[in-house]
């Protein structure tokens, strides 16, 4: 129970990696806030997490909207005494080659993936600074480091998350706040399951371990960064990619 008596707010937690993070942290004893724009799916996950005997609530949030973020964090503080862990997981893709990319698709991806991480981090820092403690975990991506054709907006947003992580870590270390990132590689999801076998094999061949990661692999890294085991780590990016990028 490495996270017993701690409270975590996880954005984009209703599905995918965020869902696995929420379940993993609940199993370690943390109280959980599932913050997601899809409040119905978030509510379904609440029922599952309550079985672990921890407190769990769902809040609707649009991470790209300052008023929505402020409102969600305000609601969180009414339900929980402390905010110990923030996981900035909410993110989207709108893939296209740069020459064909619509400006709206550029703006939307940057607004959710990068601006959303900033807005949620800023709100949590206000709370954590008063506590003189806290952990912020930003979900980046392997493409922040390697680049990827067709993902200029996504790669830029996730690279921006790395720069933000390092800067905020330096700004708030003196307040006892540790801020790190996790950079997943190819993770097995419903999206990768739907790909043709030939495409999946080509993707796996680019990974030294010759297999996709699981959402649980990313969740395990997040639990480590949220726990006391990582107290002397800040401003770092933990790569979870099977050796795809070194």
Buried (B, 14 or more C-beta within 10 A) or exposed (E): EBBEEBBBBBBBBBBBBBBBBBBBBBBBBBBBBBBBBBBEBBBBBBEEBBEBEBBBBBBBBBBBBBEBBBBBBEBBEEEBEBBBBBBBBBBBBBBBEEEEBEEEBBBBBBBBBBBBBBBBBBBBBEBBBEBEBBBBBBBBBBBBBBEBEBBBBBBBBBBBBBEBBBEBBEEBEEBBBBBBBBBBBBBBBEEBEEEEEEEBEEBBEBBEEEEBBBBBBBBBBBBBBBBEEBEEBBBBBBBBBBEBBE
